[in-house]
Every structure is written in structure tokens, then in C-alpha cells.
Amino acid sequence: MDTAATGLTFRDATDADVDVLVALIESAYRGDASRAGWTTEADILQGQRTDPEGVLEVIKSSDSRLLTVEQGGRTVACCQLEHRGEHVYFGMFAVSPELQGAGLGKAVLAEAERYSRDVWGVSEMHMTVISVREDLIAWYERRGYRRTGKMSPFPYGDERFGVPQRADLQFELLVKSLV
């Protein structure tokens, strides 16, 4: 079976990738372009999802890597891996909207987990997901992540993270054992 996950190249992002990665992340979550995929947050958040400064900060951090995924010379996905002692934080995950639903996200997540376990030797992967994103949480649960019930507040008033369209947004911690 041919999927979007064939012929992938995984590499660390560089400064030269910032603009392409910001555009990819924005296209996966915000605005009308994001509606081509299923990960859109356009109905709950407007404004930006990230900015060049935020992406560059991840690239430059000694404890992080911004995994960039290419297919046919085109950047099609990315994710942040931040080494936090016994676990890795997984974030800034984006898959090109027109390629969503064909296995690319599963392949990226599997590579992120493999790298975290084999290179950094961590035992868990952590992430936070907006708690009203039941479809996204269910996708992660099918991949072995468990809901913890631990919530953290959404940064209302900080437009660097978007402009909320509802008053009940918060993040839930999801965890997966990598051993």
C-alpha cells in the first residue's frame, strides 16, 4: 500500500528552514488552508500558531531538536523534541494538510519516539493537547498515549499562541511509555 509516509528524509532544522517551517505549522492549524486536513484549530483559535522567533528558539536550543521531514525535496512535516531529563516533550507537530490521513503523521511520531528512546535514552514521551480537541486526543490514544487528567491553562491574552474563540481552552498532558 502506498502511503504519504514513503520516501521520507528526517533531519534537524537549520536557520534556513525557519520561514518554510512557520508556513507549514500555520497551514496545518490556522486559517482556511488548515481545513484541507483534520488537525485544524481554525474554529477554536485564530491568529498565529507560531512565529519565526519561536521556531528559531527551538532550533537554537541545546536541549531541543526540530525534526524536519522532507519528501521529494519538499518539507512536509515537522516536530519538536525537547529533552527534559527522564522524558522528552513532543510539540510543534505539523503535517502538510493535503497529506494528512495517509500515514505520514504516524511515521513522524514513530521516528520521534525511536530517536527519543534510542539517542536520549528516555523512558517517556510527554505532550500537551488542547483538551477540547477530542479527535486529536483519540488519535494519540490509538498510538499508546494516555490521558493524565493534568491540565494547564491556555495562555489567554498572549496572541503569540493565537486568539481564542472560546473561553474553555486548556491543555491536557498526554504521556506514553517508550520502554
C-alpha positions as semicolon CSV with decimal commas, in nm:
position;residue;x (nm);y (nm);z (nm)
1;M;0,000;0,000;0,000
2;D;0,137;0,337;-0,100
3;T;0,109;0,599;0,173
4;A;0,230;0,953;0,220
5;A;0,496;0,810;0,451
6;T;0,716;0,663;0,174
7;G;1,045;0,820;0,070
8;L;1,084;1,036;0,380
9;T;1,403;1,212;0,486
10;F;1,436;1,314;0,852
11;R;1,686;1,584;0,950
12;D;1,741;1,860;1,203
13;A;1,607;2,200;1,105
14;T;1,851;2,484;1,039
15;D;1,812;2,861;1,043
16;A;1,743;2,846;0,669
17;D;1,428;2,637;0,735
18;V;1,252;2,888;0,962
19;D;1,020;3,051;0,707
20;V;0,919;2,720;0,549
21;L;0,850;2,565;0,890
22;V;0,643;2,860;1,011
23;A;0,435;2,839;0,692
24;L;0,391;2,461;0,737
25;I;0,284;2,492;1,101
26;E;0,043;2,775;1,023
27;S;-0,108;2,582;0,730
28;A;-0,172;2,276;0,947
29;Y;-0,359;2,461;1,222
30;R;-0,483;2,807;1,123
31;G;-0,695;2,967;0,856
32;D;-0,881;2,819;0,562
33;A;-0,578;2,628;0,432
34;S;-0,582;2,418;0,752
35;R;-0,933;2,294;0,673
36;A;-0,788;2,071;0,398
37;G;-0,661;1,847;0,682
38;W;-0,820;1,723;1,002
39;T;-0,581;1,888;1,253
40;T;-0,721;2,239;1,205
41;E;-0,776;2,457;1,509
42;A;-0,940;2,729;1,296
43;D;-1,273;2,701;1,480
44;I;-1,123;2,741;1,826
45;L;-0,824;2,970;1,762
46;Q;-0,748;3,245;1,517
47;G;-0,430;3,441;1,469
48;Q;-0,091;3,277;1,460
49;R;0,017;2,936;1,586
50;T;0,386;3,023;1,594
51;D;0,629;3,280;1,463
52;P;0,985;3,285;1,327
53;E;1,128;3,374;1,668
54;G;0,960;3,075;1,834
55;V;1,078;2,833;1,566
56;L;1,433;2,972;1,575
57;E;1,437;2,940;1,954
58;V;1,364;2,566;1,924
59;I;1,630;2,523;1,655
60;K;1,894;2,702;1,866
61;S;1,815;2,532;2,199
62;S;2,080;2,284;2,314
63;D;1,812;2,058;2,467
64;S;1,583;2,052;2,162
65;R;1,578;1,948;1,805
66;L;1,325;2,047;1,544
67;L;1,286;1,736;1,334
68;T;1,216;1,833;0,973
69;V;1,063;1,579;0,736
70;E;1,108;1,603;0,361
71;Q;0,958;1,407;0,076
72;G;1,069;1,465;-0,280
73;G;1,274;1,766;-0,169
74;R;0,970;1,935;-0,010
75;T;0,921;1,994;0,364
76;V;0,604;1,801;0,454
77;A;0,613;1,768;0,835
78;C;0,799;1,867;1,149
79;C;0,802;1,818;1,524
80;Q;0,988;1,949;1,825
81;L;1,167;1,714;2,061
82;E;1,283;1,870;2,388
83;H;1,494;1,657;2,621
84;R;1,370;1,708;2,978
85;G;1,562;1,459;3,189
86;E;1,373;1,129;3,204
87;H;1,126;1,229;2,934
88;V;1,104;1,414;2,605
89;Y;0,846;1,682;2,535
90;F;0,687;1,643;2,190
91;G;0,547;1,959;2,034
92;M;0,523;2,184;1,731
93;F;0,394;1,882;1,536
94;A;0,268;1,967;1,189
95;V;0,185;1,766;0,878
96;S;0,103;1,933;0,549
97;P;-0,281;1,942;0,535
98;E;-0,308;1,778;0,193
99;L;-0,102;1,481;0,317
100;Q;-0,293;1,423;0,641
101;G;-0,473;1,093;0,683
102;A;-0,227;0,886;0,475
103;G;0,015;0,767;0,744
104;L;0,269;1,049;0,743
105;G;0,187;1,164;1,097
106;K;0,222;0,808;1,230
107;A;0,563;0,776;1,063
108;V;0,686;1,107;1,208
109;L;0,560;1,021;1,558
110;A;0,726;0,676;1,541
111;E;1,059;0,831;1,437
112;A;1,033;1,090;1,717
113;E;0,971;0,814;1,971
114;R;1,255;0,600;1,832
115;Y;1,502;0,888;1,841
116;S;1,400;0,989;2,194
117;R;1,437;0,634;2,326
118;D;1,750;0,529;2,134
119;V;1,952;0,853;2,134
120;W;1,846;1,024;2,455
121;G;1,757;0,707;2,647
122;V;1,433;0,846;2,788
123;S;1,151;0,631;2,917
124;E;0,854;0,855;2,836
125;M;0,722;1,098;2,580
126;H;0,507;1,386;2,706
127;M;0,291;1,629;2,514
128;T;0,013;1,875;2,582
129;V;-0,301;1,892;2,369
130;I;-0,589;2,138;2,386
131;S;-0,842;1,940;2,587
132;V;-1,139;2,016;2,359
133;R;-0,955;1,851;2,067
134;E;-1,117;1,512;2,132
135;D;-1,044;1,384;1,778
136;L;-0,674;1,462;1,813
137;I;-0,654;1,315;2,164
138;A;-0,822;0,997;2,036
139;W;-0,561;0,976;1,755
140;Y;-0,281;0,990;2,015
141;E;-0,458;0,736;2,237
142;R;-0,466;0,492;1,944
143;R;-0,087;0,531;1,934
144;G;-0,042;0,442;2,300
145;Y;-0,066;0,781;2,471
146;R;-0,275;0,808;2,783
147;R;-0,465;1,099;2,923
148;T;-0,339;1,206;3,263
149;G;-0,614;1,449;3,361
150;K;-0,339;1,701;3,444
151;M;-0,443;2,035;3,299
152;S;-0,253;2,358;3,245
153;P;-0,406;2,691;3,149
154;F;-0,420;2,823;2,795
155;P;-0,221;3,150;2,771
156;Y;-0,522;3,378;2,718
157;G;-0,411;3,728;2,629
158;D;-0,083;3,618;2,468
159;E;-0,156;3,641;2,097
160;R;0,171;3,462;2,015
161;F;-0,032;3,144;2,077
162;G;-0,344;3,253;1,891
163;V;-0,667;3,435;1,960
164;P;-0,910;3,202;2,142
165;Q;-1,263;3,177;2,006
166;R;-1,398;3,016;2,323
167;A;-1,344;3,053;2,698
168;D;-1,282;2,688;2,796
169;L;-0,941;2,618;2,645
170;Q;-0,676;2,439;2,848
171;F;-0,401;2,188;2,782
172;E;-0,408;1,826;2,894
173;L;-0,087;1,631;2,948
174;L;-0,064;1,307;2,748
175;V;0,209;1,050;2,828
176;K;0,343;0,739;2,660
177;S;0,595;0,489;2,794
178;L;0,879;0,429;2,549
179;V;1,019;0,121;2,723
